[in-house]
Amino acid sequence: MKSTEKLITKILQQKHICVGLDTDFNKIPKSIQYEKNPIFEFNKRIIEQTYEFSAAYKINLAFYEKLGSLGFEILSQTMEIIPKDIFVIGDAKRGDIGNTAQMYAESLFEHFNFDASTINPLMGIDSAEPFLNYSDKLHFVLTLTSNPSANDFQKIKLENGKYLYEEIISKAIKWSENVGFVFGATNFELLKKTIPQFENRFVLLPGVGTQGGSLKDVVAEFYSRENRNFVINVSRDIIYAGNDNNFDLAAKERIIFYNDAVNKIIDEING
């Protein structure tokens, strides 16, 4: 199955929640910290309880790279237990060029076998092309992110009247059909104006939940425009929903809550 087909299948089932496996040893319940392989055991239990309800998983490589060779082993083990029909994003925000970018791309797609990457485009297409050459994968380009200091550069006004993030969208759409975008749900007023510029490409939306973005606003805006190609990433609010030995069941309850909320919003729009 082609990577994008996995995501399309889940979206057709009205599943739009991506679970972020940004697993931090210091935040997992103490009841599991004494396991032989606590981070993997935590991931395993989260996946077992949430995969049925997830549109995708997003794995932030920094949480694994910090552990060195052990972290890469845990990452590989985690990838092995995610069901093969579920879309998995390798969130590394790579942005180098030349052979370095090529090695990063090979690592994500040939070693770990992710379905998608996240790319920092500020060095231009030279930084993206080694990823884009994997035409059976999806590549999310950073446009307007959810952090407060995104204003420092991403909202700079250019001579042509566009914001920098808008220019990134315009150029990246021309790069490949398999380009998607990362756009922070915390920037809702700008998101509303930008949805038509995405041209129905896939959009990854961080910022809902702990960071304060509104699930209702985001879902209603996309569906009212008849655009279904969006995935809302939720990390901490799902994986750390519980702090005892039943943390996995708490995560399950939380993602079911999000799915129910999404379906309620869609039903209201459809009348």
N, C-alpha and C positions, 0 to 999 in steps of 0.2 A: 504494500500500500504506500503510495506517495505521501510524503510528510504532510502536505497541505490537506490531503484527503482526510487524514485523521482529525484535523481541526474542524474541517467543514462538517464532518459527520456529527461531532459533538455539538456544534452550533445549531445544526438542524434539529437537534434534540433539546434546544433552548438551554444548553449549558454554556455559560459564559465565564465561569469562575476558574481562574488559574491559581493553583496552590504553589506558593513560593516556599521551596525547601531550603530556606536560609538558616540552617540549623547551627545554633550556637550552644556549645556545651554548657556555658554558664546560665543558660536560660531553660534548659530542659529539666524536667522534674527530678528531684533528688532521688526518687525511687528508681530511676533508670541510670543514674550516673555511675553506679557501681557494677553495671553490666560489663562483660568482657569487651564489647564493641558498642559503647553507649550511643554514639551518634548514628551508626547504622541501624541499631535496634529501634531508636526513636523514629528514623525515617521509615523503616519497614512497617512499623505499627501505624504511622500516619497514612502511608500509602494504602495499606490494607483496608483502612476504614474510610478513605476518601476517594479512591479511584473511581468508584461507581458514579460519583457525583461531579467529578472534575472535568473541565474542558481541556485542561493541560496541567503540566507541572513546569515550574521555572526553577532552575538550580543556579544559584549565584556561586560561581566558582571560587570566589574569595574565601568563603567559609570553609572550603576544603583545601585550597592551596596553602592556607596558613598552617596546616598540619603536616605539610611536606608529603613524603611518600605514603604515610598512613592516610592522609586526606585523599590522595588520588585513588588509593585502594577502596576507601569508603565510597567515593564518587562512582567508581566502576561497579561496586556491589549494588549501590542504589539504582543505577541505570538498569542493571540486570533484572531487578524485581518489579520495575514499572511495567505494566501490561503493554505489549507491543502495539496495541491499537490506540495508545494515548500519546498525544503530542507532548514533546519535552523540549524546553528552551534552554540552551546553554548560555546563561547570562554572564558574559565576561566583558562586555562593552569594549571590544578590541578596536584599536584605532591606529595601528602602525602600518607601514607600507612594505612593498617588496617581499623579499624572502621571509622576513619576520611575519608579515601578515599571512603569507602562504603556510607557514608552520602553524600559526594559530588556527587557521582554517582546517588544516589536516588533523590537528589535535581534536577539535570539536566534532568533526564529521566522520573521520576515519577511525580514530581511536575510541572516542566516547559514543559516537553515533547519535548525536543530538539531531533533532528535527529542525532546529532553528538557532540562530545566533542573534546577539545584539551587537550593534556596530556604532562606534563613534565616528561620524563622517567628516570631522573638521580638517582632515588632511586630503579630502576629496575622494574621487573614485579610485585613486591608487590604493587607498586603505580598504575599500570595499570589494574591489574586483576579485581578489582571491577567494572571498566568500561567495560572491555572486556566481562564480564559475560552478558552484555546486547548485545546479539549476533545479534539482529535485528537493531542495531545502528552502526554508523561508528565512529572511534576513530583516530583522527589525532595526531600523535606523533611528538613533536618538534625535528627537526634534525639539520638543519642549518638555523638560523633565519636571518632576514634582518637588524638587528641593528648592528652598528659598533663594539660593544664590544662582538659580537658573537665569535670573534677570541680568546677571553680570554680562553675559554674552548672547544668550539665545534670543533675547528681546531687543537687541540692538537694531535700530532702524537703518536700512541701507539706502543708497542713493536712489534706487528704483521705487522707494516707498514701502517695500516689504520689510517685515521683521526677518532676522537671520533664520529663525526656525521655519518660516514660510518659504524662504529661498531653498533651504535644505529639502523640504518636501518636493518642491518643483523639480529640482535637479535629480533627486533620488528616484522619482517616478520614471524618469527617462533611462535610468541605469538598467532596470530589469523588471520583469513582471513579478518576480518573487521578492520584491521589496515591500516590507511593511513598516510601521512606524511605532515608536514609543512616545506617548503623549500623556503627561501627568494629569490625572483626574482632578487634582487640586486647582488646575487652571480652567475651570469649567466655562467661564464666559468666553475665553479664547477658543476652547474646544468647540463650542457651538458654531463659531464662525469658521472653524477650520475643517469640520467634517466634510464639506463638499470638495475640499482640496485633496482629500485622501483618495478620491476616485474609487471608493469601495475596496481599497486595499485593506489588509488586516491591520488592526491597531491594537497594540498592547498598552493597557491603561493601569499604571501603578498609582498609588495614592489614595485608594478607597480603604476605609477602615481606620487603622491607627493614625494615618496621616491626615484624615479629615475629609477626604473626597466623598461626595454623595453618590451612593449607588443608584438611588432613585433618579437623580438628575441625569446621570450618564446613560442609563438604560433607556429612559424615556426619550432622550434626545436622539440616540441612534435609531431606535425603533420608529419614532415618529417620522424619521427621514427615510425609512425603509432600508436602513443599512444594518445588516446583521453581523458584519465581519469585525467584531470587537471582542477582546478578551480582557477581563478585569483581573489584575493580579492582586491577590490577598496573601500575605505571608504571616506576619505575627498574629493577626487577629484570628487565624485558623489554627496554625500549628501550636501556638501557645495559649489556646482557649482554656485549657485545663492545666493545673499544676500538681496533680497527684497521679497515682498509678493508672487512673482512667483517662489520662490526657488524650488518648487516641479516640475514645468515644466522644469526648468533648469537641474534638476537631471535627468528627463526623456530624455532630449536632450543629456545629457552626456552619459548615459548608451547606448542609441541608437548609439551614436558615437563610443563607444567601441565595440559594437556588429558588426557594419558595418566594423570597422577596422579588427576585427577577421575574418569575412567572406571574406574580400578582401585578407587577408594573405592566408587563406585556398584555395581560388580560384586560387591564384598564384601558390601554391604548386601543386594543381591538374591539372594545365595547362589549 
